[in-house]
Amino acid sequence: MKTIFRQTPLYKFLYFCNNNQLENNILDCGAGGDCPPLTLFYSQDYDVQGIELSQSQIDKAETFSKKHEINLNIAKGNMLNIPFENEYFSYVYSYNTIFHMSKNDIHKAVNEIKRVLKPGGLCFINFLSCNDDEYGEGTQIAESEFQQEEKGEKVLHSYFQDDEADKYFVEMKILIKENRILEIFDGSKRVKQGFIDYIVEKKVGK
């Protein structure tokens, strides 16, 4: 298939994974949706697995998979308790998902990702930046955490200062850290979106 995926930072992650020497198995944490990026890795002959909390997002991914006659192995699951054994995956990513938790839960989820990652394995995680135009909007729940309207629902968004998430990776090797600012014209005004992307390696012996 020749689908071009809108989750463009994952192409960079794929490049790093393709140049790593571990077995090609990968986990997507937050894998649902109408254009699941696991397909990008599937097309490169990776053994793919995904977990997703929302049944409606799983249903969308299943519709996509049936249309294209592929199996992405996406099951209902929670990043706070990833249903795989220690050091099971060579590669793990969470794209535009982990920041829909409180910061306390984000810390737990990152620890779960590190638990299931093999020594020498790579993970990609991105966070919302305080440089985002929507920072401070909605109902504040805690410091830099807000309930905000998203597609007709109230959704939690946690925002991070530039170096705030570094603490999650102190025992890992940060290969890439990118503070991305996107300016998007939504039809009436320019909207600035801010993200902080990490590609990190789990050190051997950790």
Backbone as numpy.savetxt, mean C-alpha at the origin, in Angstrom:
# Nx Ny Nz CAx CAy CAz Cx Cy Cz
-2.09 -9.65 -21.01 -2.94 -8.46 -21.01 -2.06 -7.22 -21.01
-2.62 -6.13 -21.52 -1.83 -4.91 -21.70 -2.42 -3.73 -20.93
-3.01 -4.01 -19.78 -3.57 -2.96 -18.94 -2.45 -2.06 -18.42
-2.66 -0.74 -18.48 -1.73 0.20 -17.87 -2.34 0.64 -16.54
-1.60 0.44 -15.46 -2.15 0.65 -14.12 -1.91 2.07 -13.65
-2.93 2.62 -12.99 -2.85 4.01 -12.52 -1.99 4.15 -11.27
-1.65 3.03 -10.62 -0.83 3.08 -9.40 0.64 3.14 -9.82
1.03 4.24 -10.42 2.35 4.33 -11.08 3.54 4.11 -10.15
3.51 4.48 -8.86 4.69 4.20 -8.01 5.01 2.71 -7.91
4.04 1.85 -8.15 4.30 0.41 -8.06 5.15 -0.10 -9.21
5.22 0.63 -10.31 6.14 0.25 -11.38 7.59 0.36 -10.90
7.85 1.38 -10.09 9.19 1.53 -9.53 9.49 0.39 -8.55
8.47 0.03 -7.75 8.65 -1.09 -6.83 8.90 -2.38 -7.59
8.16 -2.59 -8.68 8.36 -3.77 -9.52 9.79 -3.83 -10.04
10.34 -2.70 -10.43 11.72 -2.65 -10.91 12.68 -3.15 -9.83
12.49 -2.70 -8.59 13.36 -3.13 -7.49 13.18 -4.62 -7.22
11.93 -5.10 -7.26 11.68 -6.52 -7.03 12.33 -7.38 -8.12
12.22 -6.93 -9.35 12.79 -7.70 -10.47 14.31 -7.79 -10.40
14.92 -6.88 -9.67 16.38 -6.88 -9.55 16.85 -7.46 -8.21
15.90 -8.04 -7.46 16.22 -8.73 -6.23 16.37 -10.22 -6.55
17.03 -10.95 -5.68 17.36 -12.36 -5.98 16.43 -13.35 -5.31
15.41 -12.88 -4.59 14.54 -13.80 -3.87 13.46 -14.38 -4.79
12.80 -15.41 -4.28 11.67 -16.01 -4.98 10.60 -14.96 -5.27
9.96 -15.07 -6.43 8.98 -14.06 -6.84 7.60 -14.35 -6.25
7.45 -14.14 -4.95 6.12 -14.18 -4.36 5.84 -12.87 -3.64
4.60 -12.39 -3.74 4.29 -11.03 -3.29 2.90 -10.98 -2.67
2.75 -10.12 -1.67 1.48 -9.89 -0.98 1.08 -8.43 -1.13
-0.17 -8.22 -1.52 -0.77 -6.88 -1.57 -1.70 -6.75 -0.37
-1.43 -5.77 0.48 -2.28 -5.48 1.64 -3.22 -4.33 1.29
-4.45 -4.70 0.97 -5.41 -3.74 0.45 -5.58 -3.95 -1.04
-5.89 -5.19 -1.40 -5.71 -5.65 -2.78 -6.94 -5.51 -3.67
-8.04 -5.04 -3.13 -9.27 -5.00 -3.90 -9.34 -3.83 -4.87
-10.51 -3.70 -5.51 -10.75 -2.59 -6.42 -10.97 -3.04 -7.85
-11.39 -2.08 -8.67 -11.79 -2.42 -10.05 -10.62 -2.55 -11.01
-9.40 -2.21 -10.57 -8.20 -2.41 -11.39 -7.06 -2.82 -10.46
-7.11 -4.03 -9.91 -6.16 -4.44 -8.86 -4.72 -4.48 -9.37
-3.81 -3.76 -8.71 -2.42 -3.71 -9.18 -1.66 -5.01 -9.04
-2.21 -5.98 -8.30 -1.58 -7.30 -8.27 -1.44 -7.87 -9.68
-2.31 -7.43 -10.58 -2.26 -7.91 -11.96 -0.94 -7.54 -12.62
-0.38 -6.40 -12.24 0.92 -5.98 -12.76 1.98 -7.03 -12.44
1.97 -7.52 -11.20 2.95 -8.52 -10.77 2.60 -9.90 -11.34
1.33 -10.19 -11.42 0.89 -11.45 -12.04 1.40 -11.54 -13.48
1.34 -10.43 -14.20 1.79 -10.41 -15.60 3.29 -10.62 -15.73
4.01 -10.44 -14.60 5.46 -10.66 -14.59 5.82 -12.01 -13.95
4.83 -12.90 -13.87 5.01 -14.28 -13.38 5.33 -14.36 -11.89
4.81 -13.41 -11.11 4.92 -13.50 -9.66 3.80 -14.38 -9.12
4.11 -15.08 -8.04 3.10 -15.80 -7.27 2.42 -14.76 -6.38
1.16 -14.45 -6.67 0.50 -13.30 -6.03 -0.52 -13.75 -5.00
-0.60 -12.97 -3.92 -1.62 -13.13 -2.88 -2.05 -11.73 -2.46
-3.31 -11.60 -2.07 -3.79 -10.31 -1.60 -4.76 -10.46 -0.45
-4.77 -9.48 0.43 -5.79 -9.41 1.48 -6.51 -8.07 1.36
-7.78 -8.09 1.71 -8.63 -6.91 1.57 -9.71 -6.96 2.64
-9.92 -5.82 3.32 -10.90 -5.76 4.41 -12.33 -5.61 3.89
-12.50 -4.92 2.77 -13.83 -4.59 2.24 -14.32 -5.64 1.27
-15.49 -6.21 1.57 -16.05 -7.22 0.66 -16.41 -6.61 -0.69
-16.90 -5.37 -0.70 -17.25 -4.73 -1.97 -16.03 -4.54 -2.86
-14.87 -4.25 -2.26 -13.64 -4.11 -3.03 -13.15 -5.47 -3.55
-13.35 -6.51 -2.74 -13.03 -7.88 -3.20 -13.90 -8.24 -4.39
-15.18 -7.90 -4.31 -16.11 -8.20 -5.40 -15.68 -7.52 -6.70
-15.22 -6.27 -6.60 -14.76 -5.55 -7.79 -13.53 -6.25 -8.39
-12.62 -6.67 -7.51 -11.42 -7.37 -7.99 -11.78 -8.70 -8.65
-12.77 -9.40 -8.10 -13.19 -10.68 -8.68 -13.84 -10.48 -10.04
-14.60 -9.39 -10.20 -15.20 -9.08 -11.50 -14.11 -8.83 -12.53
-13.08 -8.07 -12.15 -11.94 -7.81 -13.02 -11.24 -9.12 -13.39
-11.02 -9.97 -12.39 -10.29 -11.22 -12.61 -11.05 -12.15 -13.55
-12.37 -12.23 -13.37 -13.18 -13.09 -14.25 -13.14 -12.57 -15.68
-13.21 -11.26 -15.84 -13.19 -10.66 -17.18 -11.89 -11.01 -17.90
-10.78 -11.01 -17.16 -9.47 -11.24 -17.78 -8.98 -12.68 -17.59
-9.81 -13.51 -16.97 -9.50 -14.94 -16.80 -8.18 -15.16 -16.07
-8.05 -14.50 -14.93 -6.86 -14.65 -14.10 -7.31 -14.92 -12.66
-6.37 -15.39 -11.84 -6.64 -15.63 -10.42 -5.59 -14.89 -9.60
-6.03 -13.86 -8.88 -5.12 -13.04 -8.09 -5.05 -13.48 -6.62
-5.85 -14.47 -6.23 -5.80 -15.01 -4.86 -6.01 -13.92 -3.81
-7.08 -13.14 -3.99 -7.41 -12.08 -3.03 -8.47 -12.61 -2.07
-8.17 -12.53 -0.77 -9.08 -13.03 0.25 -9.34 -11.93 1.28
-10.41 -12.10 2.05 -10.72 -11.15 3.10 -9.67 -11.28 4.20
-9.11 -10.16 4.61 -8.06 -10.17 5.62 -7.73 -8.78 6.10
-7.06 -8.73 7.22 -6.76 -7.46 7.90 -5.26 -7.33 8.08
-4.73 -6.17 7.75 -3.30 -5.92 7.93 -2.85 -6.00 9.38
-3.78 -5.86 10.31 -3.42 -5.93 11.72 -3.15 -7.37 12.17
-3.54 -8.32 11.34 -3.31 -9.73 11.65 -3.20 -10.49 10.32
-2.07 -10.31 9.66 -1.88 -10.89 8.32 -1.85 -12.42 8.44
-2.73 -13.11 7.70 -2.89 -14.57 7.90 -1.84 -15.41 7.17
-0.57 -15.09 7.39 0.53 -15.88 6.83 1.61 -16.01 7.88
2.43 -17.05 7.74 3.47 -17.31 8.73 4.62 -16.32 8.58
5.49 -16.32 9.58 6.66 -15.44 9.57 7.52 -15.66 8.32
8.03 -14.57 7.77 9.01 -14.60 6.68 8.51 -15.42 5.49
7.25 -15.24 5.15 6.63 -16.02 4.07 6.84 -15.39 2.70
6.85 -14.04 2.64 6.86 -13.34 1.36 8.20 -12.66 1.10
8.60 -12.68 -0.16 9.78 -11.92 -0.59 9.45 -10.44 -0.72
8.20 -10.15 -1.09 7.80 -8.77 -1.36 6.40 -8.52 -0.82
6.22 -7.36 -0.22 4.91 -6.97 0.33 4.71 -5.49 0.01
3.49 -5.12 -0.32 3.22 -3.69 -0.47 1.83 -3.33 0.04
1.71 -2.07 0.42 0.43 -1.47 0.76 0.37 -0.12 0.06
-0.48 -0.03 -0.95 -0.57 1.19 -1.75 -1.89 1.92 -1.45
-1.79 3.16 -0.98 -2.96 4.01 -0.70 -3.97 3.33 0.23
-3.47 2.60 1.20 -4.36 1.84 2.08 -4.06 2.08 3.55
-2.80 2.01 3.94 -2.45 1.96 5.35 -2.83 3.24 6.08
-2.92 4.36 5.36 -3.25 5.63 6.03 -4.73 5.78 6.34
-5.53 4.75 6.04 -6.93 4.75 6.45 -7.10 4.12 7.84
-6.02 4.06 8.60 -6.02 3.57 9.98 -5.55 4.68 10.91
-5.79 4.49 12.18 -5.17 5.36 13.18 -3.66 5.12 13.18
-2.91 6.07 13.70 -1.46 5.89 13.71 -1.03 4.74 14.61
-1.78 4.49 15.67 -1.46 3.33 16.51 -1.61 2.03 15.71
-2.69 1.94 14.93 -2.90 0.75 14.12 -1.92 0.68 12.95
-1.53 1.82 12.40 -0.53 1.83 11.34 0.77 1.20 11.82
1.17 1.56 13.04 2.40 0.99 13.61 2.28 -0.54 13.70
1.13 -1.02 14.16 0.90 -2.46 14.26 0.93 -3.12 12.88
0.31 -2.47 11.91 0.24 -3.03 10.56 1.63 -3.10 9.92
2.44 -2.07 10.12 3.81 -2.10 9.59 4.58 -3.25 10.22
4.40 -3.45 11.52 5.09 -4.56 12.19 4.63 -5.91 11.63
3.36 -6.03 11.27 2.87 -7.26 10.66 3.50 -7.48 9.28
3.59 -6.41 8.52 4.23 -6.50 7.20 5.68 -6.96 7.35
6.38 -6.39 8.31 7.78 -6.78 8.53 7.87 -8.23 8.99
6.88 -8.68 9.76 6.89 -10.06 10.27 6.82 -11.06 9.13
5.97 -10.82 8.13 5.77 -11.80 7.06 6.79 -11.63 5.92
7.66 -10.63 6.03 8.65 -10.37 4.99 9.93 -11.16 5.25
10.46 -11.79 4.21 11.70 -12.54 4.34 12.89 -11.61 4.55
13.93 -12.07 5.24 15.19 -11.31 5.27 15.69 -11.06 3.85
16.05 -9.84 3.58 16.44 -9.47 2.22 15.27 -9.08 1.34
14.05 -9.25 1.87 12.85 -8.90 1.11 12.59 -7.41 1.10
11.70 -7.00 0.21 11.40 -5.59 0.00 9.93 -5.31 0.28
9.65 -4.12 0.79 8.27 -3.70 0.90 8.12 -2.26 0.44
6.94 -1.97 -0.08 6.54 -0.61 -0.46 5.36 -0.22 0.41
5.45 0.94 1.05 4.34 1.49 1.83 4.30 2.99 1.55
3.11 3.52 1.31 3.02 4.98 1.18 2.05 5.56 2.21
2.35 6.78 2.60 1.62 7.49 3.64 1.10 8.81 3.08
0.02 9.31 3.65 -0.47 10.64 3.30 0.42 11.70 3.96
0.73 12.74 3.21 1.57 13.81 3.70 0.73 14.97 4.22
1.26 15.66 5.21 0.61 16.87 5.71 0.61 17.99 4.67
1.32 17.80 3.56 1.31 18.77 2.46 0.07 18.63 1.58
-0.74 17.62 1.84 -1.96 17.40 1.08 -2.98 18.50 1.39
-3.70 18.95 0.37 -4.68 20.02 0.55 -5.79 19.65 1.53
-6.07 18.35 1.69 -7.16 17.94 2.57 -6.73 17.78 4.03
-5.44 18.00 4.28 -4.98 17.93 5.68 -5.73 18.97 6.51
-6.29 18.53 7.62 -7.02 19.43 8.51 -8.51 19.50 8.25
-8.99 18.93 7.15 -10.42 18.94 6.86 -11.13 17.80 7.58
-12.43 17.94 7.73 -13.23 16.90 8.38 -13.21 17.02 9.89
-13.55 15.92 10.55 -13.61 15.86 12.01 -12.32 15.29 12.56
-11.64 16.06 13.41 -10.37 15.57 13.96 -10.63 14.52 15.02
-9.95 13.38 14.89 -10.07 12.26 15.82 -8.91 12.26 16.80
-7.72 12.55 16.30 -6.50 12.63 17.10 -5.52 13.52 16.34
-4.31 13.65 16.84 -3.30 14.48 16.17 -3.07 14.00 14.74
-3.38 14.87 13.77 -3.20 14.59 12.34 -4.01 13.40 11.84
-5.12 13.10 12.54 -6.04 12.05 12.11 -7.44 12.66 11.98
-8.08 12.48 10.81 -9.35 13.13 10.52 -10.32 12.16 9.84
-11.58 12.23 10.27 -12.64 11.56 9.54 -13.07 12.48 8.41
-12.97 12.00 7.17 -13.25 12.84 6.02 -14.19 12.12 5.05
-14.89 12.92 4.27 -15.81 12.38 3.27 -15.03 11.82 2.08
-15.34 10.58 1.70 -14.70 9.96 0.54 -15.71 9.05 -0.14
-16.10 9.44 -1.35 -17.07 8.67 -2.14 -18.35 8.40 -1.34
-18.80 9.43 -0.62 -20.06 9.35 0.11 -19.97 8.69 1.47
-18.77 8.29 1.89 -18.60 7.65 3.19 -17.63 8.45 4.06
-17.75 8.29 5.37 -16.80 8.88 6.31 -15.63 7.91 6.47
-14.44 8.37 6.11 -13.26 7.51 6.10 -12.14 8.17 6.89
-11.43 7.39 7.70 -10.31 7.91 8.47 -9.10 8.14 7.58
-8.46 9.29 7.75 -7.21 9.60 7.05 -6.19 10.07 8.08
-5.04 9.42 8.10 -3.93 9.83 8.98 -2.85 10.46 8.12
-2.35 11.61 8.56 -1.37 12.38 7.79 -0.04 12.42 8.53
1.06 12.48 7.74 2.39 12.39 8.32 3.26 13.58 7.90
4.07 14.05 8.86 5.11 15.01 8.54 6.21 14.31 7.73
7.10 15.07 7.13 8.05 14.54 6.16 8.85 13.34 6.67
9.33 13.40 7.92 10.20 12.33 8.44 9.53 11.48 9.52
8.25 11.70 9.72 7.56 11.06 10.85 7.53 9.54 10.74
7.34 9.02 9.52 7.23 7.56 9.36 8.57 6.85 9.34
9.68 7.60 9.35 11.01 6.96 9.37 11.16 5.99 10.54
10.49 6.32 11.66 10.65 5.51 12.87 10.16 4.08 12.68
9.29 3.85 11.71 8.80 2.49 11.47 9.86 1.59 10.83
10.92 2.19 10.29 11.88 1.44 9.49 13.31 1.54 10.01
13.46 1.82 11.31 14.81 2.05 11.85 15.70 0.82 11.74
15.12 -0.38 11.76 15.92 -1.61 11.68 15.97 -2.14 10.25
15.49 -1.34 9.30 15.48 -1.74 7.90 16.32 -0.75 7.09
16.57 -1.11 5.85 17.34 -0.24 4.96 16.38 0.47 4.03
16.34 1.80 4.13 15.48 2.59 3.25 16.18 2.76 1.90
15.61 2.15 0.86 16.19 2.22 -0.48 15.71 3.45 -1.23
14.44 3.76 -1.07 13.84 4.93 -1.71 12.87 5.57 -0.72
12.97 6.87 -0.60 11.96 7.64 0.11 11.64 8.85 -0.76
10.39 8.96 -1.15 10.00 10.01 -2.09 8.81 10.77 -1.54
8.96 12.08 -1.42 7.87 12.96 -1.01 7.21 13.47 -2.28
6.06 12.88 -2.63 5.40 13.20 -3.90 4.31 14.25 -3.70
4.29 15.24 -4.55 3.23 16.23 -4.60 2.61 16.16 -5.99
1.31 15.88 -6.03 0.57 15.84 -7.29 -0.41 17.00 -7.31
-0.43 17.75 -8.38 -1.42 18.79 -8.56 -2.40 18.33 -9.64
-3.66 18.18 -9.25 -4.68 17.62 -10.13 -5.79 18.65 -10.34
-6.19 18.85 -11.58 -7.31 19.73 -11.88 -8.57 18.91 -11.86
-9.47 19.20 -10.91 -10.66 18.36 -10.73 -11.88 18.88 -11.49
-11.68 19.85 -12.38 -12.78 20.40 -13.15 -13.16 21.80 -12.75
-12.83 22.18 -11.51 -13.14 23.53 -11.04 -11.94 24.22 -10.39
-11.01 23.44 -9.86 -9.84 24.01 -9.20 -8.70 23.01 -9.20
-7.52 23.50 -8.91 -6.37 22.62 -8.76 -6.31 22.10 -7.33
-6.13 20.80 -7.21 -6.07 20.15 -5.90 -4.68 19.53 -5.75
-4.06 19.79 -4.59 -2.73 19.23 -4.32 -2.85 18.00 -3.44
-2.29 16.89 -3.92 -2.25 15.66 -3.14 -0.81 15.39 -2.72
-0.63 14.99 -1.47 0.71 14.75 -0.95 0.86 13.33 -0.42
1.94 12.66 -0.84 2.22 11.30 -0.39 3.71 11.18 -0.05
4.01 10.26 0.85 5.40 9.91 1.16 5.54 8.41 0.92
6.34 8.05 -0.09 6.52 6.66 -0.49 7.83 6.11 0.06
7.79 4.88 0.53 8.99 4.18 0.99 9.13 2.85 0.26
10.33 2.55 -0.18 10.72 1.19 -0.55 11.86 0.82 0.39
11.63 -0.23 1.19 12.60 -0.60 2.21 12.95 -2.07 2.12
14.12 -2.40 2.61 14.62 -3.78 2.59 14.78 -4.28 4.02
14.28 -5.49 4.27 14.47 -6.12 5.57 15.87 -6.70 5.64
16.63 -6.24 6.61 18.01 -6.68 6.71 18.10 -8.15 7.09
19.06 -8.83 6.53 19.31 -10.22 6.88 19.75 -10.29 8.33
19.14 -11.21 9.07 19.47 -11.34 10.48 18.56 -10.55 11.40
17.59 -9.80 10.80 16.65 -9.03 11.61 15.31 -9.74 11.71
